[in-house]
Amino acid sequence: MRWTELIIFSVLFLGVSVLGFVAAKWKAGATLDHLDEWGLGGRKFGSWITWFLIGGDIYTAYTFVAVPALMFSSGAIGFYALPYTVVLYPIIFMPLLRMWSVSRAHGYVTPADFVRGRYGSRVLALIIAVTGLVATMPYIALQLVGLEAVLRTMGINGAGIVGHLPLFIAFVVLAVYTYQSGLRAPALIAFVKDILVYIVIIVAVVYLPIKLGGWGEIFGAAKEKFDATPATGDGVLLNANNQLQYATLALGSALALFLYPHSITGVLASKGRNVIKRNMSALPAYSLLLGLLALLGFVAIASDGVKPIINQATGRPDTNTIIPVLFQNEFSSWFAGIAFAAIGIGALVPAAIMSIAAANLWTRNIYKEFLKKDATPAQEAKQAKLASLVVKLGAVLVIVFIDPQFSIDLQLIGGVVILQTLPAVAIALYTRWLHIWGMIAGWVVGMGWGMFLLYTIPNPAAGKAHFGGSALPLGNLNLFGWHPFGGSTVQIYVGIIALVSNLLVAVVVTAIARKVKVFNGIDQTSPQDYHVDDGDKSLKPVGSH
C-alpha cells in the first residue's frame, strides 16, 4: 500500500464529496423536485460554469488514462484525439445553438424530446432514447477504468468483491450526492477537477522531459521501441495502413461526441445562446491539454521501469495503469497523490453527468411516454433520481463481473451506436425532408451493419476473436460476397461505414415514402423556435415551474 498517496487521494476525494452535497443549495431554485432543476440545474448556468461542466463532461478520466496509454502501446494513431477535438467545435457550433433554442422554447430535456416534437413519432423518439441509453451505459462504466487504475497503482489490487470494495464506496458516495444535488454537483466539482488536472499536466510536461533528457530523448526512445516491434500499425508516424483510420476515427468521433445525451445535457443547462457561443470558442483550449496528455505516453516509454500493473482478477497486464505508474515512479509521493486525485475526481464528474443524462432519457422518453403519461413534475424528478442510482450500480457491476478490457471494447461500440442518431437529432434541426420510416430503416441498417462489422474484427493480442476494436481492414469489407477493395490492409473506422449506410438507406426509403405520399408525422416546432435567445426574459420553457 502507498499510504502517503492513498491519504492525499482520500482527503481530496472527501473534499469534493462535501462539495457535491453542498451543491444542492448552490444556485438553487424553489425545489429540486422538477426535472428542469435536478436534471438541468435550472437551465441557468453561465459561461464559466458551462465551460467547466462541458469540459469535465467531454474530457473524462478515461481520456486522461487511455489516450496516453494508446500512445504508449501504438504510437501516433493515439494522437487522433487531438484533431477530432479541433474539428469538433466548428462542426457543432450552429447545431447546438439551434438545439438549445428549440429546447428552451418547448422545455425539452433530452435529444429524444426534440425528436418527439419534431416528428410527433413515439416510435422514433423511443429508438433515439434507447440508443442513447445503450451508448451511455458503457461510457459510464469506462470512468471506473480510470478510477480502478489509480486504486490499483496505490496498492488496492485484489480479486473478487473485496478487491473492488473501495470502488463500491466511491460510487456509493457519488450516487448519494448526485441523488441529492442533481446536475449542480458535477458542475461545482468540475471547478476543482479541472484545476487539479491543469496543475498536474503542466508540471508533468515541464518537469518530466527535463528529468528524462528532453523531448529529443523521449521521441528517440519511442521510435526505438516501435521499430523493434513486429506490428505494422504502430510507430511515431502514421503509415499507409492507418492514415485513413486516423482521419475517419477523428471525423467519426467529432460527429459522435455531441450526439451523446450527456453532452447535450451540459449544453441545455446553460442560460443562453451567448453562453454556448463563448464556450464553443473557448473549449478548444482543452485540445491543448489533450495534446500534452497524449505525449505522456511517449514520456512513459522513455522512463525506466514503467510497465503496466498485473490485474490480479484477470492475471493480465492493465495498460490503463501506465500513466499512474509513471507518476508514481517519477513524482514524489505527495504529488503523485494529487495526480491520482485529479484522475479519480475526473472520473466522478463525467460519471455523474452521464448517469443524470441517462436518467433523463428513461424518465421523459420511456417512463412518462409509455408507463405514466400523467406523471407530475415531482414524480418525474423522483423517477430520474432512482434511475440514476440504477445506472451507476449497473456500471459498477460491469466492472466487477466483466473483464474491464471488454468494457473498453464496448466504448468503441458506443461510438458506432450513437452515430446512428445523427439523422434524427442533427440533420432534423435543419430539415424534415428525411421521412420517419426512412430514418428508422436507416437506423436498423446502420446499427446492424455496424455491429456485424465490429463482430468480425479480431484482436489476437488481447486473445479476442470478435469485437477486438473499431479499425476494419478494407479487404475485410464483404458486400454479399463482393470484396470491393480486394485484399487491402488499409484500415477504416467502422462508425463511418455504418453512418454512410444509414444515410443511404434513409435517403432511398424517404424518396420512396414521399413518392407514395406516406404520412410523415406532425411537426410541433415552428421556425422561430430555432432562434430563441436569452434576451427574451418573458419566455419560459413549456411545462417549466
Solvent accessible surface area in square Angstrom, and as a share of the most:
residue,aa,sasa,rsa
1,M,107,0.48
2,R,123,0.45
3,W,156,0.55
4,T,66,0.39
5,E,4,0.02
6,L,28,0.14
7,I,104,0.53
8,I,40,0.20
9,F,13,0.06
10,S,42,0.27
11,V,94,0.54
12,L,51,0.25
13,F,17,0.07
14,L,108,0.54
15,G,37,0.35
16,V,3,0.02
17,S,6,0.04
18,V,91,0.52
19,L,54,0.27
20,G,0,0.00
21,F,72,0.30
22,V,84,0.49
23,A,0,0.00
24,A,15,0.12
25,K,177,0.75
26,W,58,0.20
27,K,93,0.40
28,A,48,0.37
29,G,31,0.30
30,A,102,0.79
31,T,55,0.32
32,L,34,0.17
33,D,70,0.36
34,H,16,0.07
35,L,3,0.01
36,D,11,0.05
37,E,10,0.05
38,W,0,0.00
39,G,0,0.00
40,L,0,0.00
41,G,0,0.00
42,G,18,0.17
43,R,19,0.07
44,K,74,0.31
45,F,0,0.00
46,G,16,0.15
47,S,32,0.20
48,W,177,0.62
49,I,15,0.08
50,T,0,0.00
51,W,35,0.12
52,F,22,0.09
53,L,0,0.00
54,I,2,0.01
55,G,0,0.00
56,G,0,0.00
57,D,1,0.01
58,I,6,0.03
59,Y,3,0.01
60,T,1,0.00
61,A,0,0.00
62,Y,32,0.12
63,T,20,0.12
64,F,8,0.03
65,V,0,0.00
66,A,15,0.12
67,V,16,0.09
68,P,0,0.00
69,A,6,0.05
70,L,65,0.33
71,M,3,0.01
72,F,28,0.12
73,S,54,0.35
74,S,28,0.18
75,G,0,0.00
76,A,15,0.12
77,I,14,0.07
78,G,0,0.00
79,F,51,0.21
80,Y,40,0.15
81,A,4,0.03
82,L,46,0.23
83,P,40,0.25
84,Y,30,0.12
85,T,1,0.00
86,V,83,0.48
87,V,61,0.35
88,L,0,0.00
89,Y,5,0.02
90,P,101,0.63
91,I,68,0.35
92,I,12,0.06
93,F,60,0.25
94,M,99,0.44
95,P,31,0.19
96,L,8,0.04
97,L,2,0.01
98,R,41,0.15
99,M,4,0.02
100,W,5,0.02
101,S,0,0.00
102,V,0,0.00
103,S,0,0.00
104,R,48,0.17
105,A,11,0.09
106,H,46,0.20
107,G,5,0.05
108,Y,19,0.07
109,V,1,0.01
110,T,3,0.02
111,P,6,0.04
112,A,0,0.00
113,D,11,0.06
114,F,0,0.00
115,V,0,0.00
116,R,63,0.23
117,G,2,0.02
118,R,22,0.08
119,Y,0,0.00
120,G,27,0.26
121,S,14,0.09
122,R,85,0.31
123,V,80,0.46
124,L,2,0.01
125,A,4,0.03
126,L,57,0.29
127,I,26,0.13
128,I,7,0.04
129,A,0,0.00
130,V,62,0.36
131,T,3,0.02
132,G,2,0.02
133,L,31,0.16
134,V,82,0.47
135,A,1,0.01
136,T,0,0.00
137,M,56,0.25
138,P,15,0.09
139,Y,19,0.07
140,I,0,0.00
141,A,0,0.00
142,L,0,0.00
143,Q,0,0.00
144,L,0,0.00
145,V,7,0.04
146,G,0,0.00
147,L,1,0.00
148,E,14,0.06
149,A,0,0.00
150,V,0,0.00
151,L,12,0.06
152,R,20,0.07
153,T,6,0.03
154,M,0,0.00
155,G,38,0.36
156,I,34,0.17
157,N,22,0.12
158,G,31,0.30
159,A,59,0.46
160,G,43,0.41
161,I,91,0.46
162,V,124,0.71
163,G,13,0.12
164,H,12,0.05
165,L,93,0.46
166,P,35,0.22
167,L,1,0.00
168,F,46,0.19
169,I,99,0.50
170,A,9,0.07
171,F,7,0.03
172,V,89,0.51
173,V,34,0.19
174,L,0,0.00
175,A,12,0.10
176,V,73,0.42
177,Y,1,0.00
178,T,0,0.00
179,Y,59,0.22
180,Q,76,0.34
181,S,0,0.00
182,G,0,0.00
183,L,0,0.00
184,R,0,0.00
185,A,0,0.00
186,P,1,0.00
187,A,0,0.00
188,L,29,0.15
189,I,2,0.01
190,A,0,0.00
191,F,53,0.22
192,V,45,0.26
193,K,0,0.00
194,D,3,0.02
195,I,97,0.49
196,L,20,0.10
197,V,7,0.04
198,Y,59,0.22
199,I,81,0.41
200,V,4,0.02
201,I,6,0.03
202,I,95,0.48
203,V,53,0.31
204,A,0,0.00
205,V,20,0.12
206,V,85,0.49
207,Y,91,0.35
208,L,0,0.00
209,P,6,0.04
210,I,132,0.67
211,K,102,0.43
212,L,40,0.20
213,G,52,0.50
214,G,23,0.23
215,W,82,0.29
216,G,63,0.61
217,E,110,0.49
218,I,0,0.00
219,F,82,0.34
220,G,39,0.38
221,A,30,0.23
222,A,0,0.00
223,K,107,0.45
224,E,127,0.57
225,K,62,0.26
226,F,8,0.03
227,D,98,0.51
228,A,88,0.68
229,T,49,0.28
230,P,135,0.85
231,A,60,0.46
232,T,102,0.59
233,G,32,0.31
234,D,23,0.12
235,G,12,0.12
236,V,38,0.22
237,L,141,0.70
238,L,51,0.26
239,N,45,0.23
240,A,77,0.60
241,N,40,0.21
242,N,5,0.03
243,Q,97,0.43
244,L,66,0.33
245,Q,24,0.11
246,Y,43,0.16
247,A,57,0.44
248,T,15,0.09
249,L,20,0.10
250,A,9,0.07
251,L,81,0.40
252,G,0,0.00
253,S,21,0.14
254,A,0,0.00
255,L,40,0.20
256,A,4,0.03
257,L,6,0.03
258,F,9,0.04
259,L,11,0.06
260,Y,10,0.04
261,P,4,0.02
262,H,1,0.00
263,S,0,0.00
264,I,3,0.02
265,T,4,0.02
266,G,0,0.00
267,V,0,0.00
268,L,1,0.00
269,A,0,0.00
270,S,0,0.00
271,K,104,0.44
272,G,0,0.00
273,R,31,0.11
274,N,71,0.37
275,V,3,0.02
276,I,2,0.01
277,K,76,0.32
278,R,132,0.48
279,N,2,0.01
280,M,7,0.03
281,S,85,0.55
282,A,46,0.36
283,L,0,0.00
284,P,51,0.32
285,A,50,0.39
286,Y,2,0.01
287,S,8,0.05
288,L,126,0.63
289,L,5,0.02
290,L,3,0.02
291,G,8,0.08
292,L,46,0.23
293,L,4,0.02
294,A,3,0.02
295,L,34,0.17
296,L,0,0.00
297,G,0,0.00
298,F,4,0.02
299,V,0,0.00
300,A,1,0.01
301,I,29,0.15
302,A,23,0.18
303,S,5,0.03
304,D,132,0.69
305,G,58,0.55
306,V,10,0.06
307,K,151,0.64
308,P,36,0.22
309,I,45,0.23
310,I,86,0.44
311,N,9,0.04
312,Q,116,0.52
313,A,52,0.41
314,T,48,0.28
315,G,51,0.49
316,R,112,0.41
317,P,76,0.48
318,D,18,0.10
319,T,60,0.35
320,N,9,0.05
321,T,0,0.00
322,I,0,0.00
323,I,2,0.01
324,P,0,0.00
325,V,11,0.06
326,L,0,0.00
327,F,3,0.01
328,Q,25,0.11
329,N,67,0.34
330,E,20,0.09
331,F,18,0.08
332,S,56,0.36
333,S,55,0.35
334,W,142,0.50
335,F,21,0.09
336,A,0,0.00
337,G,0,0.00
338,I,38,0.19
339,A,0,0.00
340,F,0,0.00
341,A,0,0.00
342,A,3,0.02
343,I,9,0.04
344,G,0,0.00
345,I,1,0.00
346,G,0,0.00
347,A,0,0.00
348,L,1,0.01
349,V,1,0.01
350,P,0,0.00
351,A,0,0.00
352,A,1,0.00
353,I,0,0.00
354,M,0,0.00
355,S,0,0.00
356,I,0,0.00
357,A,1,0.01
358,A,0,0.00
359,A,0,0.00
360,N,1,0.00
361,L,1,0.00
362,W,78,0.27
363,T,0,0.00
364,R,54,0.20
365,N,7,0.03
366,I,27,0.14
367,Y,29,0.11
368,K,62,0.26
369,E,32,0.14
370,F,79,0.33
371,L,115,0.57
372,K,68,0.29
373,K,135,0.57
374,D,115,0.60
375,A,8,0.06
376,T,65,0.38
377,P,65,0.41
378,A,51,0.40
379,Q,73,0.32
380,E,10,0.05
381,A,0,0.00
382,K,107,0.45
383,Q,40,0.18
384,A,0,0.00
385,K,23,0.10
386,L,79,0.39
387,A,12,0.10
388,S,0,0.00
389,L,59,0.29
390,V,103,0.59
391,V,14,0.08
392,K,4,0.02
393,L,97,0.48
394,G,20,0.19
395,A,0,0.00
396,V,4,0.03
397,L,70,0.35
398,V,31,0.18
399,I,4,0.02
400,V,23,0.13
401,F,142,0.59
402,I,66,0.33
403,D,40,0.21
404,P,25,0.16
405,Q,57,0.25
406,F,68,0.29
407,S,0,0.00
408,I,26,0.13
409,D,5,0.03
410,L,41,0.20
411,Q,39,0.17
412,L,50,0.25
413,I,22,0.11
414,G,3,0.03
415,G,10,0.10
416,V,0,0.00
417,V,5,0.03
418,I,2,0.01
419,L,0,0.00
420,Q,4,0.02
421,T,3,0.02
422,L,20,0.10
423,P,3,0.02
424,A,3,0.03
425,V,6,0.03
426,A,25,0.19
427,I,54,0.27
428,A,1,0.00
429,L,4,0.02
430,Y,108,0.41
431,T,53,0.31
432,R,56,0.20
433,W,110,0.39
434,L,11,0.06
435,H,1,0.00
436,I,14,0.07
437,W,134,0.47
438,G,0,0.00
439,M,5,0.02
440,I,18,0.09
441,A,28,0.22
442,G,0,0.00
443,W,56,0.20
444,V,84,0.48
445,V,58,0.33
446,G,0,0.00
447,M,28,0.12
448,G,41,0.40
449,W,56,0.20
450,G,0,0.00
451,M,51,0.23
452,F,103,0.43
453,L,3,0.01
454,L,1,0.00
455,Y,99,0.38
456,T,53,0.31
457,I,11,0.06
458,P,69,0.43
459,N,38,0.19
460,P,119,0.75
461,A,107,0.83
462,A,33,0.26
463,G,69,0.66
464,K,43,0.18
465,A,69,0.54
466,H,77,0.34
467,F,56,0.23
468,G,10,0.10
469,G,14,0.14
470,S,10,0.07
471,A,17,0.13
472,L,1,0.00
473,P,32,0.20
474,L,17,0.09
475,G,12,0.12
476,N,78,0.40
477,L,16,0.08
478,N,60,0.31
479,L,63,0.31
480,F,213,0.89
481,G,59,0.57
482,W,158,0.55
483,H,86,0.39
484,P,44,0.28
485,F,100,0.42
486,G,42,0.41
487,G,74,0.71
488,S,36,0.23
489,T,89,0.51
490,V,43,0.25
491,Q,52,0.23
492,I,21,0.11
493,Y,10,0.04
494,V,0,0.00
495,G,0,0.00
496,I,25,0.13
497,I,23,0.12
498,A,0,0.00
499,L,10,0.05
500,V,75,0.43
501,S,20,0.13
502,N,0,0.00
503,L,51,0.26
504,L,113,0.56
505,V,37,0.21
506,A,0,0.00
507,V,69,0.40
508,V,87,0.50
509,V,41,0.23
510,T,0,0.00
511,A,52,0.40
512,I,104,0.53
513,A,7,0.05
514,R,99,0.36
515,K,169,0.72
516,V,95,0.55
517,K,178,0.75
518,V,66,0.38
519,F,143,0.60
520,N,23,0.12
521,G,16,0.16
522,I,116,0.59
523,D,48,0.25
524,Q,101,0.45
525,T,14,0.08
526,S,34,0.22
527,P,107,0.67
528,Q,122,0.54
529,D,14,0.07
530,Y,7,0.03
531,H,118,0.53
532,V,24,0.14
533,D,65,0.34
534,D,36,0.19
535,G,56,0.54
536,D,65,0.34
537,K,171,0.73
538,S,100,0.65
539,L,49,0.24
540,K,140,0.59
541,P,10,0.06
542,V,101,0.58
543,G,65,0.63
544,S,35,0.22
545,H,101,0.45
